[in-house]
Amino acid sequence: MRGLRSLIVGLLSAFFSTAFGLYFPPHVEQLPTITAQTSGSLIGLQYDENILFKCEAKGNPRPTYRWTKDGKDFDLHKDSQLIIEESSGSFLIPNTKDKAKYQGKYRCYASNKLGTAMSEESEFIVPMVPKFPKKKIEPAVVTEGDSVVLECNPPQGIPPWQLYWMTNDLQHIEQNERVSMGLNGNLYFSNTLLSDSHDDYCCFASFSRIRTIVQKPRMVLRVNPRQGYDDITSVQKRKPSILVPSSHSTTYPKKGEELELECIAEGLPTPAVEFIKMWENLPNRTQIKKFGKLLTIPNVTDQDEGKYMCKAKNDLGEAEHYFQVVVEEPPSWQEEPVRSRLAEIGSDIHIKCSARGKPQPTITWKRNGQPLDDFPSTNYKVLDDRIIILRAEQRDTAVYQCEASNRHGTLLVNANVLVMNYPPLILTPIYLEYTAMLGRSVIMDCEVFSSPPATINWRREDPEGSLDGERYSLLKNGSLQIHKVEMEDMGQYKCLANNSEGTMSLTTELFIKDSTRIVEPPQDMKVKRGSMAELECQVECDPTLRRELETLWMKDGMNILTNVSEGYFTDDGILQIVNVSHSDEGNYTCVVRTSLDQDTASAYITVLDVPDPPVQLTLSELKDRSVKLHWVAASDHNSPITEFIIQYEENHWEPEKWKELLRVAGSQFSAPLTLYGHINYQFRVIAVNAIGRSHPSIPSKRYKTPPCAPDRNPENIKIESQLPHQMDISWEPLLPVEHNGPGLEYKLSYRLMGVEDSWKEQMMKRHSFVVRDTQTFVPYEVKIQAFNSHGWAPEPRVVTGYSGEDLPLVAPEDISVEVLNSTLLRVSWSPVPQTALRGHLGGYTVHWWQTKSLMTSKRIPLERQSLTIPGNRSHTMVPGLKPFSEYSLTVNIFNQRGNGPSSSPISFTTPQGVPEQPPILRATNFQKDSITLVWAPPHETNGFLTGYLLQYQTVNDTLDELKSVNINAPGTTQWVLRDLQDDNWYKFYLSACTQVGCGSAISEEGGTVSEAYEQSTSEVTSSELTSSKQPMASQEWFVAVMCGVALLTLLVLIGCFVIKNKSGKYTVKEKEETLADPEAQAMGEESPCEYRKEMQLHATLVWGVTEPDTQTSANRRNQIGKYITYQLWSMTEASEAFKTALLWLTQGLIYYTFGNR
């Protein structure tokens, strides 16, 4: 960064080019440059098509072309057979019979008025069919044990080729430590055997490039036996000598190729060959082939250089040979040469061409394809690998060629040197608009062509501003880079280029956008196979780019096609994967992009599934009654295997039905299995993980266990009977697989316990037996033993049971009762002797029933009640008795057969109790200092009623002291409380009393008024209190609720009267007759119509209503209406008009319901 308002840098326009040369504007002259060429060797085979020699170049003016062949000019137009491409310098050699005349080395030259470029040299080869010379080969005759070499001497041909030895009938000659073929194709015998004699040793050479195999005339080898010896002796043995190589050798492998060192020795016995690298270990890449006679090192490097030794040895001595390995390499550039150079007039130009190789390459310089010595000049110097042109002039413009060569190859580079002066020419289009994302970097281009190099200057135009700071950088090609752009960077910028020849400028504009970013990236998830997965990717971007925003999804780097067949759906940044399968597991990437930027986020979906079935089931440790099962767990599909279930199937009792045998932990992959006898088993294994069970594995091989005696005896022996003089014995039979062999039977043994010493036995195949003519309920010992054709099961255990039961003979005695209170009784008795029980004791049953009430002389219907006491108990409590009543009670014993006789009845009475709560209490006739209370007596007095206890207290803001009044007149049903405080609210409690005490109290509230007044009716209800107290009943919502309750009550009462009228008159006499039936009594107690008696009493007290059945139908309707209206009247504080309307409504409903009945 230089200056406050500009960035200035000097840039040489020669450097905004590619590796192949400068970029020149179309109207600027430029030297020719080869753009396409043929290099290396071309093989013209008989079956190939035309051979193309390519030569294409660019330049201004357009280049012209010429060719040389073997260093001499080759005019393409003089040969009519050649096919010339007029648009370039390329030509084709046709595939004709006489194409061999075109063999040679070719080079192409492209020229214009500025200079000449030269192509690499390429060679055209037309191979001849290789042939072995046809000459007679004399037989090779040796003495047994001698060494011999059969020479191949293959003809020269185009590699690769392959050599091998066979007989005439195409049988390969067997090679081993004694007989082997060398790299030169010769067949070497370290020593000979008589069996080596053959008349048809043939050497074959295969040339794959030309699809040709040639054969050398057959050779004869005769091995004569050694005279005078019957066998090989120590005299015939000899120490090794080296056959190949024949003398000290140095090899020069090319770097990167394969090094081959061959060492073949002769001797008897056959020598063993060993390779050693002197003073070092052999490289790890070393391979020993051909029975130890060939060492190879692939991709040889400089580190593989050195001295190697092969040593051949046998019992008589050893022979050695040394190899010197020198690794060489073809030429390569130490640094890439500059291929184009634009220089100003008068400058010094350096052209460097530095190469390396082994041997060191020779550097040759040319100018426009001609040796540099052909251009005498005083302004340049050649210094080995470089040329220096001093004070260059336009006439020094040329293409300079540099060739680096050694025996392994040649490198060629064309260096275009253009000497000229040119004013700045900005190649970037003017008025370009750039858009950058906030916080990112942006590069604004300003490419300039000029000579000498132009100075580049950038500055802000609109608004003007400084380009100082670390965020601004000027690149080598003249472009301006702004890092981490801000909104303030938006505006116009100008690039100025100037040199000694002139000046040029460029204006451009920069716009800033908000960056595109993912705000809710997808999350890693685990999904069960077959379910649906959703990945969400929510993004924010610049509003102006919203329409072009694109969301893409990728899986493992590949784009996802969203369609039904693929199972992928996208909607508003959400990727749905339906019916997830194993192939859906992987890394998913959300890519959101606009034309300016993009953002990515990834998540991994793990697919969970039941495990794959276990595999490779094998059996080991096979024994008569056990085996060990092994298996290999398959994929657990991302949920660890928790256990394995081992199942078995047998093909005799329940074929193709698999049963569970054993479960083992998920970390266990074998299990010992205990087996039954005489079963042909096969096993399978199921793997279990948190998702579920795998499919069963492929079953194992079958394994059949030999038969044997049963392992166990039957269990769950039951001894019971339904009849007194027999005993039923049954047991749980053995499972079929537990038989362990054929012919299963059961031996049943039984005897009287403590009486008989010997056992009575029965053999049977069924699993039950009946012992008849037994005594009643006597103990027996029983045992059952399994048996099959291979022996008995272990000794069975003995169980004890009893023969059949009978009904008990006697009843319990010494029955006594203790009355604890008016409703509870304690009963006790003496236990029945075991001899009279005649069975297993079940328990005792207590029966009781009320014979009469001590308050009335009414008939009591018989209603027996019972209480069962299990086990051997001799007392119990009897609850739920009625007070002040007379009862009878019996006790009997029972066993599994049934009940014994009952004891003689015993009578007892219950004392008086406290009365029930009075059913009705009403406060009426509210005066200034008095209130009248009206009530109905309790339904059940539980004794002789002696009176009532009336208590009251004020309940204004707090509860005052409770005051009591004893009413000793049992027939009284109303009471006037006097001397009360005016304008006060009271709560009253009323309970009925007997000699025992008082029962629970009923409560009611009412209040005195501030002034006394006369009521229009004979009674006053609590609803007529002064409004100053404002009780709850004065609220409108409470009035509405009470009206609804009243109407519901009306409907219930109507239903009750309809039911009663269907069955006749509803009289007191009918009620009493109904009570004589216990079932009818129970039904009556549950009926809501039973409340009629209370209603009648209250109506009589308040309205003077008498029993309905003594009235006419019209009177009955009026009486019912009066009573119902009274109930509503007392709960509301409505106006007189509302009460009158309510009365008419009620009367109308009753008339509509009952008609004129």
Number of C-alpha atoms within 10 A of each C-alpha: 16 12 10 12 16 19 20 19 18 15 22 20 27 21 17 18 13 10 12 14 18 19 17 18 12 9 8 11 16 26 27 30 27 21 12 14 19 20 15 10 13 16 16 23 18 13 8 10 13 16 18 15 21 18 25 22 23 20 22 17 16 15 24 19 18 17 20 17 18 13 12 11 13 16 11 17 10 8 9 8 14 14 17 17 12 8 8 17 22 22 18 16 18 17 17 12 8 9 18 15 9 15 17 16 17 23 24 27 23 28 24 19 16 23 24 26 28 30 27 19 20 19 19 20 19 18 17 12 15 18 15 17 11 8 8 9 11 9 13 14 14 20 17 20 24 21 19 21 16 19 15 24 14 23 13 15 18 16 11 10 16 14 20 18 24 17 17 12 7 9 9 13 17 9 15 12 17 21 23 22 23 20 14 12 20 19 22 23 27 26 22 24 17 15 9 15 17 14 14 15 20 21 25 19 25 20 19 13 14 21 9 13 16 17 18 21 18 18 20 18 20 19 21 16 15 16 8 6 9 8 9 12 8 9 6 15 17 19 19 27 21 21 17 18 15 11 11 9 11 12 15 13 19 19 20 15 14 13 21 15 20 18 25 30 30 27 30 23 19 24 28 20 22 17 22 15 17 13 9 10 8 15 12 7 10 12 14 15 11 16 14 17 23 20 19 16 20 14 14 20 19 14 8 18 17 15 16 19 16 23 21 25 22 18 14 14 13 18 18 17 19 20 21 15 19 18 22 22 23 21 23 18 13 11 11 13 17 18 20 25 20 25 25 21 17 15 14 15 20 15 21 18 25 18 22 18 21 17 15 16 23 16 19 16 21 18 24 23 22 14 13 16 10 9 10 8 11 8 13 17 13 12 9 13 16 16 18 16 20 16 14 21 18 16 10 22 22 24 27 26 25 25 19 25 22 18 14 14 13 17 17 18 20 27 26 29 24 25 22 19 19 17 20 27 20 21 15 14 12 13 13 13 13 18 16 24 21 20 15 16 15 19 16 22 22 26 22 29 25 28 23 25 24 28 21 27 22 25 21 21 14 12 12 12 15 14 21 15 11 9 13 17 18 20 15 15 18 28 19 23 17 21 16 15 20 17 14 10 19 19 18 19 22 19 25 21 29 21 19 15 13 13 15 16 18 20 19 20 18 16 16 21 21 18 19 23 20 18 11 13 19 22 16 14 13 14 18 18 21 15 12 14 20 18 23 18 24 16 19 15 20 17 10 10 17 12 9 10 19 14 21 17 25 15 17 13 11 10 13 16 15 16 10 9 7 11 16 20 16 18 9 10 21 17 21 18 20 18 14 20 18 14 7 19 18 15 15 25 24 25 21 24 20 18 10 13 15 17 15 17 18 20 18 18 19 20 23 23 23 23 25 19 21 24 18 14 20 15 19 12 10 13 12 16 17 16 18 15 21 19 19 15 21 14 16 21 19 15 18 18 24 15 19 24 19 22 19 19 22 20 13 13 12 12 9 11 11 15 14 13 14 15 15 15 13 16 12 14 16 17 16 14 14 14 19 23 22 21 25 16 18 17 25 24 29 21 30 24 21 14 18 13 19 21 15 18 19 15 17 20 12 15 15 17 21 15 19 21 22 24 16 17 22 20 14 10 20 16 22 17 19 14 15 20 18 21 26 18 20 18 16 13 20 18 10 13 16 19 26 26 23 14 12 21 19 23 16 20 17 21 18 21 15 9 9 12 9 10 14 12 14 12 14 14 13 11 17 17 15 13 13 14 11 15 16 18 22 17 17 20 18 24 20 26 20 27 26 19 15 15 15 20 20 14 12 15 12 13 15 16 19 23 27 26 26 22 19 26 15 17 22 22 16 10 18 13 19 12 16 14 15 20 18 16 18 15 18 18 19 14 16 20 12 11 11 14 22 22 24 17 18 19 18 28 18 21 19 20 19 21 18 19 20 18 14 9 8 11 12 16 15 13 12 11 11 14 15 16 17 13 13 13 13 16 18 17 16 19 14 9 19 20 24 20 22 18 18 17 23 21 26 23 29 24 20 17 20 13 19 22 16 18 20 15 13 14 15 15 20 21 18 23 24 23 25 20 21 22 16 18 22 19 25 24 23 27 23 20 19 20 25 19 21 18 21 20 24 18 13 15 23 25 21 18 23 18 20 25 17 21 17 20 18 21 16 13 7 8 11 12 10 12 12 14 12 11 16 13 11 15 13 14 14 16 14 13 14 12 10 16 17 17 18 18 19 21 18 22 19 25 23 26 28 20 13 16 14 21 22 15 19 18 17 16 17 24 31 23 23 16 12 13 10 9 11 7 9 10 14 20 19 23 22 20 23 16 11 9 14 10 14 13 18 16 12 12 11 14 18 13 10 15 16 12 12 17 14 12 13 19 13 14 18 17 14 16 15 13 12 13 13 9 8 9 13 15 13 12 9 11 14 13 11 15 18 15 15 14 11 13 17 11 13 15 12 9 11 11 18 14 12 13 13 17 18 19 19 21 21 15 17 16 17 13 19 16 16 18 13 11 12 12 16 13 15 20 23 17 23 22 21 19 20 20 21 17 12 19 21 16 19 24 22 15 8 10 9 12 17 13 11 16 18 13 14 21 20 13 16 19 17 10 16 16 11 10 11
